């Protein structure tokens, strides 16, 4: 009896599935263990062998870069389906940006141990996030729902300043909401439409 080997399409989908499982496991391990996360733990949680792990990610840095890039990709894709008013879409995305910072922070800190802040993975990511979010800010500004004297860089820096405040979510959330409210066009300006 002749056994057939899996075709190239099957091998590609298995390889893609393994890569996705490794990334999911890597995200979990980084969230749970931070700097103590090991490649062996990632392989174990992904239910793949070390050879499969290293075939996909030759080292820790490559895995960290892929995890960081995936987080950026998700944030950039989130602008493609805005809902509600322009200000609603912007605020929803800013909340995603805040969550993105919280999720990526352990990954970014660990990645910095293997590279520097000037590495292209960081600069390229910031530019991609800015390019994705600018249309949301512009739409809200054109609708006169958001102040026009702020750039997206400033809005994101404000968001980062708030989400890095130490404390529980119940403590930080009202501060974040106050900052969002402060982005709104003052009533006298918005009524001059």
Backbone as JSON Lines, residues from 0, in Angstrom:
{"i":0,"aa":"X","n":[0.84,-1.17,0.0],"ca":[0.0,0.0,0.0],"c":[0.89,1.24,0.0]}
{"i":1,"aa":"X","n":[0.59,2.17,-0.87],"ca":[1.38,3.38,-1.03],"c":[0.83,4.48,-0.13]}
{"i":2,"aa":"X","n":[1.71,5.08,0.64],"ca":[1.27,6.2,1.46],"c":[1.71,7.49,0.79]}
{"i":3,"aa":"X","n":[0.8,8.41,0.77],"ca":[1.14,9.68,0.12],"c":[1.59,10.67,1.18]}
{"i":4,"aa":"X","n":[2.55,11.48,0.81],"ca":[3.01,12.52,1.73],"c":[2.09,13.71,1.6]}
{"i":5,"aa":"X","n":[1.99,14.48,2.66],"ca":[1.11,15.66,2.58],"c":[1.61,16.61,1.51]}
{"i":6,"aa":"X","n":[0.67,17.2,0.81],"ca":[1.02,18.15,-0.25],"c":[1.58,19.43,0.33]}
{"i":7,"aa":"X","n":[2.14,20.29,-0.54],"ca":[2.73,21.53,-0.07],"c":[1.73,22.44,0.64]}
{"i":8,"aa":"X","n":[0.46,22.41,0.19],"ca":[-0.54,23.27,0.83],"c":[-0.76,22.83,2.28]}
{"i":9,"aa":"X","n":[-0.83,21.5,2.49],"ca":[-1.04,20.97,3.84],"c":[0.15,21.33,4.74]}
{"i":10,"aa":"X","n":[1.37,21.22,4.21],"ca":[2.55,21.56,5.01],"c":[2.54,23.04,5.37]}
{"i":11,"aa":"X","n":[2.14,23.89,4.42],"ca":[2.09,25.33,4.7],"c":[1.06,25.64,5.77]}
{"i":12,"aa":"X","n":[-0.13,25.0,5.71],"ca":[-1.14,25.31,6.72],"c":[-0.72,24.76,8.09]}
{"i":13,"aa":"X","n":[-0.05,23.61,8.13],"ca":[0.46,23.1,9.41],"c":[1.51,24.04,9.97]}
{"i":14,"aa":"X","n":[2.4,24.52,9.11],"ca":[3.45,25.45,9.55],"c":[2.82,26.75,10.06]}
{"i":15,"aa":"X","n":[1.81,27.25,9.37],"ca":[1.14,28.49,9.8],"c":[0.43,28.27,11.13]}
{"i":16,"aa":"X","n":[-0.22,27.12,11.28],"ca":[-0.89,26.8,12.54],"c":[0.12,26.72,13.68]}
{"i":17,"aa":"X","n":[1.25,26.08,13.44],"ca":[2.3,26.01,14.46],"c":[2.8,27.39,14.83]}
{"i":18,"aa":"X","n":[3.02,28.24,13.84],"ca":[3.49,29.6,14.1],"c":[2.48,30.37,14.96]}
{"i":19,"aa":"X","n":[1.19,30.25,14.62],"ca":[0.16,30.94,15.39],"c":[0.1,30.41,16.83]}
{"i":20,"aa":"X","n":[0.23,29.09,16.98],"ca":[0.23,28.5,18.33],"c":[1.43,28.99,19.13]}
{"i":21,"aa":"X","n":[2.58,29.1,18.49],"ca":[3.78,29.59,19.17],"c":[3.57,31.05,19.6]}
{"i":22,"aa":"X","n":[3.02,31.86,18.72],"ca":[2.78,33.27,19.07],"c":[1.78,33.39,20.21]}
{"i":23,"aa":"X","n":[0.7,32.61,20.15],"ca":[-0.29,32.65,21.24],"c":[0.36,32.23,22.56]}
{"i":24,"aa":"X","n":[1.14,31.16,22.52],"ca":[1.82,30.69,23.73],"c":[2.84,31.71,24.2]}
{"i":25,"aa":"X","n":[3.56,32.32,23.27],"ca":[4.55,33.33,23.63],"c":[3.9,34.51,24.33]}
{"i":26,"aa":"X","n":[2.74,34.93,23.84],"ca":[2.01,36.04,24.45],"c":[1.6,35.68,25.88]}
{"i":27,"aa":"X","n":[1.1,34.45,26.06],"ca":[0.68,33.99,27.39],"c":[1.87,33.92,28.35]}
{"i":28,"aa":"X","n":[2.96,33.31,27.88],"ca":[4.13,33.13,28.75],"c":[4.71,34.48,29.14]}
{"i":29,"aa":"X","n":[4.78,35.41,28.2],"ca":[5.3,36.75,28.52],"c":[4.4,37.45,29.53]}
{"i":30,"aa":"X","n":[3.09,37.28,29.39],"ca":[2.16,37.91,30.34],"c":[2.31,37.28,31.72]}
{"i":31,"aa":"X","n":[2.52,35.97,31.77],"ca":[2.62,35.27,33.05],"c":[3.98,35.42,33.71]}
{"i":32,"aa":"X","n":[5.04,35.33,32.9],"ca":[6.38,35.21,33.48],"c":[7.31,36.37,33.18]}
{"i":33,"aa":"X","n":[6.94,37.24,32.25],"ca":[7.79,38.4,31.92],"c":[9.19,37.97,31.51]}
{"i":34,"aa":"X","n":[10.19,38.6,32.11],"ca":[11.58,38.35,31.75],"c":[12.01,36.92,32.04]}
{"i":35,"aa":"X","n":[11.28,36.24,32.91],"ca":[11.63,34.86,33.24],"c":[11.07,33.86,32.24]}
{"i":36,"aa":"X","n":[10.34,34.32,31.26],"ca":[9.77,33.43,30.24],"c":[10.89,32.75,29.47]}
{"i":37,"aa":"X","n":[10.75,31.45,29.31],"ca":[11.78,30.7,28.57],"c":[11.22,30.19,27.25]}
{"i":38,"aa":"X","n":[12.12,29.99,26.32],"ca":[11.71,29.43,25.03],"c":[11.14,28.02,25.23]}
{"i":39,"aa":"X","n":[11.68,27.26,26.18],"ca":[11.17,25.91,26.46],"c":[9.72,25.97,26.93]}
{"i":40,"aa":"X","n":[9.4,26.95,27.77],"ca":[8.02,27.11,28.25],"c":[7.09,27.48,27.1]}
{"i":41,"aa":"X","n":[7.56,28.32,26.19],"ca":[6.76,28.69,25.02],"c":[6.48,27.44,24.18]}
{"i":42,"aa":"X","n":[7.5,26.64,23.93],"ca":[7.32,25.41,23.13],"c":[6.35,24.47,23.82]}
{"i":43,"aa":"X","n":[6.49,24.31,25.14],"ca":[5.61,23.41,25.89],"c":[4.16,23.87,25.79]}
{"i":44,"aa":"X","n":[3.91,25.16,26.02],"ca":[2.53,25.66,25.97],"c":[1.96,25.62,24.56]}
{"i":45,"aa":"X","n":[2.82,25.78,23.56],"ca":[2.35,25.71,22.17],"c":[2.18,24.27,21.7]}
{"i":46,"aa":"X","n":[2.65,23.35,22.51],"ca":[2.61,21.92,22.18],"c":[3.36,21.62,20.88]}
{"i":47,"aa":"X","n":[4.56,22.21,20.79],"ca":[5.46,21.95,19.65],"c":[6.83,21.62,20.21]}
{"i":48,"aa":"X","n":[7.63,20.97,19.4],"ca":[9.0,20.66,19.81],"c":[9.89,21.88,19.69]}
{"i":49,"aa":"X","n":[11.03,21.8,20.34],"ca":[11.99,22.9,20.28],"c":[12.45,23.16,18.86]}
{"i":50,"aa":"X","n":[12.59,22.1,18.07],"ca":[13.02,22.28,16.67],"c":[11.99,23.12,15.9]}
{"i":51,"aa":"X","n":[10.72,22.85,16.12],"ca":[9.67,23.62,15.46],"c":[9.7,25.07,15.92]}
{"i":52,"aa":"X","n":[9.89,25.27,17.22],"ca":[9.98,26.63,17.74],"c":[11.14,27.38,17.09]}
{"i":53,"aa":"X","n":[12.32,26.77,17.06],"ca":[13.49,27.46,16.51],"c":[13.46,27.56,14.99]}
{"i":54,"aa":"X","n":[12.72,26.7,14.33],"ca":[12.54,26.83,12.88],"c":[11.73,28.09,12.57]}
{"i":55,"aa":"X","n":[10.76,28.38,13.42],"ca":[9.93,29.57,13.25],"c":[10.6,30.83,13.78]}
{"i":56,"aa":"X","n":[11.28,30.69,14.9],"ca":[11.91,31.83,15.57],"c":[13.3,31.41,16.04]}
{"i":57,"aa":"X","n":[14.33,31.72,15.26],"ca":[15.68,31.25,15.57],"c":[16.19,31.66,16.95]}
{"i":58,"aa":"X","n":[15.61,32.69,17.54],"ca":[16.04,33.11,18.86],"c":[14.95,33.88,19.57]}
{"i":59,"aa":"X","n":[15.23,34.21,20.8],"ca":[14.29,34.94,21.65],"c":[13.92,36.29,21.04]}
{"i":60,"aa":"X","n":[14.91,36.98,20.51],"ca":[14.66,38.3,19.92],"c":[13.64,38.21,18.78]}
{"i":61,"aa":"X","n":[13.8,37.23,17.91],"ca":[12.88,37.09,16.77],"c":[11.45,36.82,17.24]}
{"i":62,"aa":"X","n":[11.32,36.02,18.3],"ca":[9.98,35.76,18.85],"c":[9.4,37.04,19.44]}
{"i":63,"aa":"X","n":[10.2,37.76,20.21],"ca":[9.73,39.01,20.81],"c":[9.33,40.04,19.75]}
{"i":64,"aa":"X","n":[10.13,40.15,18.68],"ca":[9.79,41.07,17.6],"c":[8.47,40.69,16.95]}
{"i":65,"aa":"X","n":[8.27,39.38,16.72],"ca":[7.02,38.93,16.11],"c":[5.82,39.21,17.02]}
{"i":66,"aa":"X","n":[5.99,38.99,18.32],"ca":[4.91,39.28,19.26],"c":[4.58,40.77,19.27]}
{"i":67,"aa":"X","n":[5.61,41.59,19.31],"ca":[5.42,43.05,19.32],"c":[4.74,43.51,18.04]}
{"i":68,"aa":"X","n":[5.23,43.01,16.9],"ca":[4.67,43.39,15.6],"c":[3.22,42.95,15.47]}
{"i":69,"aa":"X","n":[2.88,41.77,15.99],"ca":[1.49,41.31,15.93],"c":[0.56,42.22,16.73]}
{"i":70,"aa":"X","n":[1.04,42.69,17.89],"ca":[0.23,43.61,18.69],"c":[-0.02,44.91,17.91]}
{"i":71,"aa":"X","n":[1.03,45.4,17.25],"ca":[0.9,46.62,16.45],"c":[-0.07,46.39,15.29]}
{"i":72,"aa":"X","n":[0.05,45.23,14.63],"ca":[-0.85,44.9,13.51],"c":[-2.31,44.94,13.96]}
{"i":73,"aa":"X","n":[-2.59,44.35,15.13],"ca":[-3.97,44.32,15.63],"c":[-4.49,45.73,15.89]}
{"i":74,"aa":"X","n":[-3.65,46.56,16.48],"ca":[-4.05,47.94,16.76],"c":[-4.31,48.71,15.46]}
{"i":75,"aa":"X","n":[-3.47,48.51,14.46],"ca":[-3.64,49.2,13.18],"c":[-4.89,48.71,12.44]}
{"i":76,"aa":"X","n":[-5.17,47.42,12.53],"ca":[-6.38,46.88,11.88],"c":[-7.65,47.38,12.54]}
{"i":77,"aa":"X","n":[-7.58,47.71,13.8],"ca":[-8.78,48.14,14.54],"c":[-9.39,49.42,13.99]}
{"i":78,"aa":"X","n":[-8.64,50.22,13.25],"ca":[-9.19,51.47,12.71],"c":[-10.02,51.22,11.46]}
{"i":79,"aa":"X","n":[-9.97,50.02,10.92],"ca":[-10.63,49.74,9.65],"c":[-12.14,49.59,9.77]}
{"i":80,"aa":"X","n":[-12.63,49.39,10.99],"ca":[-14.08,49.23,11.16],"c":[-14.59,50.16,12.25]}
{"i":81,"aa":"X","n":[-14.44,51.48,12.05],"ca":[-14.93,52.39,13.09],"c":[-16.45,52.36,13.17]}
{"i":82,"aa":"X","n":[-16.95,52.55,14.37],"ca":[-18.41,52.58,14.53],"c":[-18.79,53.79,15.37]}
{"i":83,"aa":"X","n":[-20.01,54.25,15.16],"ca":[-20.5,55.4,15.9],"c":[-20.01,56.7,15.29]}
{"i":84,"aa":"X","n":[-20.08,57.73,16.09],"ca":[-19.65,59.06,15.65],"c":[-18.13,59.07,15.52]}
{"i":85,"aa":"X","n":[-17.57,60.06,14.85],"ca":[-16.1,60.14,14.77],"c":[-15.43,60.16,16.14]}
{"i":86,"aa":"X","n":[-16.02,60.86,17.1],"ca":[-15.4,60.9,18.43],"c":[-15.51,59.53,19.12]}
{"i":87,"aa":"X","n":[-16.61,58.83,18.9],"ca":[-16.76,57.48,19.46],"c":[-15.69,56.55,18.89]}
{"i":88,"aa":"X","n":[-15.47,56.63,17.57],"ca":[-14.47,55.79,16.92],"c":[-13.08,56.1,17.45]}
{"i":89,"aa":"X","n":[-12.77,57.39,17.61],"ca":[-11.46,57.77,18.14],"c":[-11.29,57.28,19.57]}
{"i":90,"aa":"X","n":[-12.28,57.49,20.42],"ca":[-12.16,57.09,21.82],"c":[-12.06,55.58,21.96]}
{"i":91,"aa":"X","n":[-12.81,54.85,21.14],"ca":[-12.7,53.38,21.17],"c":[-11.29,52.96,20.81]}
{"i":92,"aa":"X","n":[-10.74,53.59,19.79],"ca":[-9.38,53.25,19.37],"c":[-8.35,53.65,20.42]}
{"i":93,"aa":"X","n":[-8.54,54.79,21.07],"ca":[-7.61,55.2,22.13],"c":[-7.66,54.22,23.31]}
{"i":94,"aa":"X","n":[-8.82,53.68,23.58],"ca":[-8.9,52.65,24.64],"c":[-8.16,51.39,24.2]}
{"i":95,"aa":"X","n":[-8.26,51.04,22.92],"ca":[-7.49,49.9,22.4],"c":[-5.99,50.19,22.48]}
{"i":96,"aa":"X","n":[-5.61,51.44,22.2],"ca":[-4.21,51.82,22.3],"c":[-3.72,51.67,23.74]}
{"i":97,"aa":"X","n":[-4.54,52.07,24.7],"ca":[-4.18,51.93,26.11],"c":[-4.01,50.45,26.46]}
{"i":98,"aa":"X","n":[-4.93,49.6,26.0],"ca":[-4.81,48.16,26.25],"c":[-3.58,47.6,25.54]}
{"i":99,"aa":"X","n":[-3.33,48.07,24.33],"ca":[-2.14,47.66,23.56],"c":[-0.89,47.96,24.38]}
{"i":100,"aa":"X","n":[-0.82,49.15,24.95],"ca":[0.36,49.49,25.74],"c":[0.5,48.55,26.93]}
{"i":101,"aa":"X","n":[-0.61,48.26,27.58],"ca":[-0.58,47.36,28.73],"c":[-0.11,45.96,28.3]}
{"i":102,"aa":"X","n":[-0.62,45.46,27.17],"ca":[-0.28,44.12,26.68],"c":[1.16,44.04,26.18]}
{"i":103,"aa":"X","n":[1.6,45.07,25.48],"ca":[2.91,45.0,24.85],"c":[4.04,45.4,25.8]}
{"i":104,"aa":"X","n":[3.69,46.03,26.91],"ca":[4.73,46.56,27.8],"c":[5.73,45.49,28.24]}
{"i":105,"aa":"X","n":[5.3,44.32,28.73],"ca":[6.29,43.31,29.12],"c":[7.11,42.83,27.91]}
{"i":106,"aa":"X","n":[6.46,42.73,26.75],"ca":[7.17,42.28,25.55],"c":[8.2,43.33,25.15]}
{"i":107,"aa":"X","n":[7.8,44.6,25.16],"ca":[8.72,45.68,24.77],"c":[9.9,45.76,25.73]}
{"i":108,"aa":"X","n":[9.64,45.64,27.03],"ca":[10.74,45.7,28.0],"c":[11.73,44.56,27.77]}
{"i":109,"aa":"X","n":[11.2,43.38,27.53],"ca":[12.1,42.25,27.27],"c":[12.83,42.41,25.95]}
{"i":110,"aa":"X","n":[12.15,42.92,24.94],"ca":[12.78,43.15,23.64],"c":[13.92,44.16,23.77]}
{"i":111,"aa":"X","n":[13.73,45.16,24.62],"ca":[14.78,46.15,24.83],"c":[16.04,45.54,25.44]}
{"i":112,"aa":"X","n":[15.89,44.41,26.11],"ca":[17.07,43.72,26.64],"c":[17.91,43.13,25.53]}
{"i":113,"aa":"X","n":[17.31,42.93,24.35],"ca":[18.0,42.31,23.22],"c":[18.31,43.31,22.11]}
{"i":114,"aa":"X","n":[17.87,44.54,22.28],"ca":[18.06,45.57,21.25],"c":[18.06,46.93,21.95]}
{"i":115,"aa":"X","n":[17.85,48.0,21.19],"ca":[17.77,49.34,21.78],"c":[16.48,50.01,21.33]}
{"i":116,"aa":"X","n":[16.14,51.1,21.98],"ca":[14.91,51.82,21.63],"c":[14.98,52.4,20.23]}
{"i":117,"aa":"X","n":[16.19,52.55,19.69],"ca":[16.33,53.09,18.33],"c":[16.18,52.01,17.27]}
{"i":118,"aa":"X","n":[16.0,50.76,17.67],"ca":[15.82,49.67,16.72],"c":[14.6,49.96,15.84]}
{"i":119,"aa":"X","n":[14.69,49.58,14.58],"ca":[13.62,49.89,13.63],"c":[12.28,49.29,14.02]}
{"i":120,"aa":"X","n":[12.26,48.18,14.76],"ca":[10.99,47.57,15.14],"c":[10.15,48.56,15.97]}
{"i":121,"aa":"X","n":[10.82,49.39,16.79],"ca":[10.08,50.37,17.6],"c":[9.67,51.58,16.76]}
{"i":122,"aa":"X","n":[10.61,52.15,16.01],"ca":[10.31,53.34,15.2],"c":[9.28,53.05,14.13]}
{"i":123,"aa":"X","n":[9.43,51.93,13.44],"ca":[8.46,51.56,12.4],"c":[7.07,51.35,13.0]}
{"i":124,"aa":"X","n":[7.03,50.75,14.17],"ca":[5.75,50.48,14.82],"c":[5.05,51.78,15.19]}
{"i":125,"aa":"X","n":[5.78,52.72,15.74],"ca":[5.16,54.0,16.11],"c":[4.62,54.71,14.87]}
{"i":126,"aa":"X","n":[5.4,54.7,13.79],"ca":[4.92,55.34,12.55],"c":[3.68,54.66,12.01]}
{"i":127,"aa":"X","n":[3.63,53.34,12.1],"ca":[2.45,52.61,11.62],"c":[1.22,52.95,12.46]}
{"i":128,"aa":"X","n":[1.4,53.04,13.79],"ca":[0.29,53.37,14.68],"c":[-0.2,54.79,14.39]}
{"i":129,"aa":"X","n":[0.74,55.72,14.22],"ca":[0.35,57.1,13.92],"c":[-0.39,57.19,12.59]}
{"i":130,"aa":"X","n":[0.1,56.49,11.58],"ca":[-0.56,56.52,10.26],"c":[-1.96,55.92,10.35]}
{"i":131,"aa":"X","n":[-2.13,54.9,11.17],"ca":[-3.45,54.27,11.31],"c":[-4.42,55.18,12.05]}
{"i":132,"aa":"X","n":[-3.96,55.85,13.1],"ca":[-4.85,56.65,13.94],"c":[-5.15,58.05,13.44]}
{"i":133,"aa":"X","n":[-4.27,58.6,12.6],"ca":[-4.49,59.99,12.14],"c":[-5.85,60.21,11.49]}
{"i":134,"aa":"X","n":[-6.31,59.31,10.6],"ca":[-7.64,59.55,10.0],"c":[-8.76,59.61,11.03]}
{"i":135,"aa":"X","n":[-8.65,58.84,12.12],"ca":[-9.69,58.9,13.16],"c":[-9.68,60.27,13.84]}
{"i":136,"aa":"X","n":[-8.49,60.76,14.18],"ca":[-8.4,62.08,14.82],"c":[-8.89,63.16,13.87]}
{"i":137,"aa":"X","n":[-8.46,63.09,12.63],"ca":[-8.85,64.1,11.64],"c":[-10.37,64.13,11.46]}
{"i":138,"aa":"X","n":[-10.99,62.96,11.37],"ca":[-12.45,62.9,11.21],"c":[-13.16,63.53,12.4]}
{"i":139,"aa":"X","n":[-12.66,63.24,13.62],"ca":[-13.28,63.82,14.81],"c":[-13.04,65.33,14.88]}
{"i":140,"aa":"X","n":[-11.88,65.78,14.43],"ca":[-11.61,67.22,14.4],"c":[-12.46,67.91,13.34]}
{"i":141,"aa":"X","n":[-12.61,67.3,12.17],"ca":[-13.43,67.9,11.12],"c":[-14.9,67.94,11.51]}
{"i":142,"aa":"X","n":[-15.32,67.0,12.34],"ca":[-16.7,67.0,12.85],"c":[-16.85,67.96,14.03]}
{"i":143,"aa":"X","n":[-15.77,68.64,14.39],"ca":[-15.72,69.6,15.49],"c":[-16.08,68.97,16.83]}
{"i":144,"aa":"X","n":[-15.71,67.7,16.95],"ca":[-15.95,66.99,18.21],"c":[-14.69,66.94,19.07]}
{"i":145,"aa":"X","n":[-13.53,67.16,18.46],"ca":[-12.24,67.09,19.15],"c":[-11.47,68.37,18.88]}
{"i":146,"aa":"X","n":[-10.74,68.83,19.87],"ca":[-9.91,70.03,19.73],"c":[-8.99,69.9,18.52]}
{"i":147,"aa":"X","n":[-8.78,71.0,17.84],"ca":[-7.93,70.97,16.64],"c":[-6.5,71.39,16.93]}
{"i":148,"aa":"X","n":[-6.2,71.75,18.16],"ca":[-4.85,72.2,18.48],"c":[-3.94,71.05,18.95]}
{"i":149,"aa":"X","n":[-4.4,69.82,18.82],"ca":[-3.61,68.66,19.24],"c":[-3.31,67.75,18.06]}
{"i":150,"aa":"X","n":[-2.12,67.19,18.06],"ca":[-1.75,66.2,17.05],"c":[-1.97,64.81,17.65]}
{"i":151,"aa":"X","n":[-1.93,63.8,16.8],"ca":[-2.09,62.44,17.31],"c":[-0.89,62.09,18.19]}
{"i":152,"aa":"X","n":[0.29,62.56,17.87],"ca":[1.45,62.32,18.74],"c":[1.14,62.79,20.16]}
{"i":153,"aa":"X","n":[0.58,63.98,20.28],"ca":[0.28,64.54,21.6],"c":[-0.8,63.73,22.31]}
{"i":154,"aa":"X","n":[-1.82,63.33,21.57],"ca":[-2.91,62.56,22.16],"c":[-2.4,61.21,22.65]}
{"i":155,"aa":"X","n":[-1.54,60.55,21.86],"ca":[-0.99,59.26,22.28],"c":[-0.04,59.43,23.46]}
{"i":156,"aa":"X","n":[0.75,60.49,23.46],"ca":[1.64,60.73,24.6],"c":[0.84,60.98,25.88]}
{"i":157,"aa":"X","n":[-0.28,61.7,25.77],"ca":[-1.16,61.91,26.91],"c":[-1.7,60.57,27.41]}
{"i":158,"aa":"X","n":[-2.15,59.76,26.48],"ca":[-2.68,58.44,26.84],"c":[-1.62,57.61,27.54]}
{"i":159,"aa":"X","n":[-0.41,57.6,26.99],"ca":[0.68,56.83,27.61],"c":[1.0,57.35,29.01]}
{"i":160,"aa":"X","n":[1.0,58.66,29.16],"ca":[1.29,59.23,30.48],"c":[0.28,58.76,31.52]}
{"i":161,"aa":"X","n":[-0.96,58.62,31.1],"ca":[-2.0,58.21,32.05],"c":[-1.97,56.72,32.31]}
{"i":162,"aa":"X","n":[-1.83,55.91,31.26],"ca":[-1.89,54.47,31.48],"c":[-0.65,53.93,32.18]}
{"i":163,"aa":"X","n":[0.4,54.73,32.3],"ca":[1.59,54.28,33.03],"c":[1.57,54.74,34.49]}
{"i":164,"aa":"X","n":[0.49,55.4,34.9],"ca":[0.34,55.78,36.31],"c":[0.2,54.49,37.12]}
{"i":165,"aa":"X","n":[1.0,54.35,38.18],"ca":[0.86,53.14,38.99],"c":[-0.5,53.14,39.69]}
{"i":166,"aa":"X","n":[-1.07,52.0,39.8],"ca":[-2.35,51.87,40.51],"c":[-3.26,50.9,39.82]}
{"i":167,"aa":"X","n":[-4.3,50.55,40.53],"ca":[-5.3,49.63,39.99],"c":[-6.12,50.32,38.92]}
{"i":168,"aa":"X","n":[-6.77,49.51,38.12],"ca":[-7.59,50.04,37.03],"c":[-8.66,51.0,37.54]}
{"i":169,"aa":"X","n":[-9.26,50.68,38.68],"ca":[-10.3,51.55,39.25],"c":[-9.76,52.94,39.58]}
{"i":170,"aa":"X","n":[-8.48,53.02,39.88],"ca":[-7.86,54.3,40.17],"c":[-7.55,55.06,38.89]}
{"i":171,"aa":"X","n":[-7.02,54.36,37.88],"ca":[-6.55,55.0,36.65],"c":[-7.7,55.34,35.69]}
{"i":172,"aa":"X","n":[-8.75,54.54,35.66],"ca":[-9.84,54.72,34.69],"c":[-10.48,56.11,34.75]}
{"i":173,"aa":"X","n":[-10.83,56.65,35.93],"ca":[-11.42,57.99,35.93],"c":[-10.46,59.06,35.4]}
{"i":174,"aa":"X","n":[-9.18,58.87,35.64],"ca":[-8.19,59.83,35.12],"c":[-8.17,59.76,33.59]}
{"i":175,"aa":"X","n":[-8.19,58.53,33.07],"ca":[-8.19,58.35,31.62],"c":[-9.46,58.94,31.01]}
{"i":176,"aa":"X","n":[-10.59,58.71,31.64],"ca":[-11.85,59.26,31.13],"c":[-11.82,60.78,31.15]}
{"i":177,"aa":"X","n":[-11.25,61.38,32.19],"ca":[-11.13,62.84,32.26],"c":[-10.25,63.36,31.13]}
{"i":178,"aa":"X","n":[-9.22,62.61,30.77],"ca":[-8.36,63.06,29.66],"c":[-9.12,62.98,28.34]}
{"i":179,"aa":"X","n":[-9.93,61.95,28.15],"ca":[-10.74,61.86,26.93],"c":[-11.73,63.01,26.87]}
{"i":180,"aa":"X","n":[-12.37,63.29,27.99],"ca":[-13.32,64.41,28.03],"c":[-12.61,65.73,27.71]}
{"i":181,"aa":"X","n":[-11.37,65.86,28.14],"ca":[-10.59,67.07,27.87],"c":[-10.21,67.24,26.41]}
{"i":182,"aa":"X","n":[-10.27,66.17,25.64],"ca":[-9.97,66.25,24.21],"c":[-11.14,66.84,23.41]}
{"i":183,"aa":"X","n":[-12.31,66.82,24.0],"ca":[-13.5,67.31,23.28],"c":[-13.4,68.81,23.03]}
{"i":184,"aa":"X","n":[-13.99,69.23,21.94],"ca":[-14.06,70.64,21.61],"c":[-14.87,71.35,22.69]}
{"i":185,"aa":"X","n":[-14.35,72.47,23.2],"ca":[-15.14,73.21,24.2],"c":[-16.52,73.58,23.63]}
{"i":186,"aa":"X","n":[-17.56,73.59,24.45],"ca":[-18.92,73.84,23.96],"c":[-19.05,75.12,23.13]}
{"i":187,"aa":"X","n":[-18.38,76.2,23.51],"ca":[-18.51,77.45,22.75],"c":[-18.0,77.3,21.32]}
{"i":188,"aa":"X","n":[-16.92,76.5,21.14],"ca":[-16.38,76.3,19.79],"c":[-17.23,75.35,18.97]}
{"i":189,"aa":"X","n":[-17.76,74.29,19.61],"ca":[-18.55,73.32,18.86],"c":[-19.9,73.89,18.45]}
{"i":190,"aa":"X","n":[-20.43,74.85,19.21],"ca":[-21.72,75.45,18.83],"c":[-21.58,76.47,17.71]}
{"i":191,"aa":"X","n":[-20.36,76.83,17.38],"ca":[-20.12,77.79,16.3],"c":[-20.05,77.1,14.94]}
{"i":192,"aa":"X","n":[-20.6,75.9,14.84],"ca":[-20.57,75.14,13.58],"c":[-21.27,75.87,12.47]}
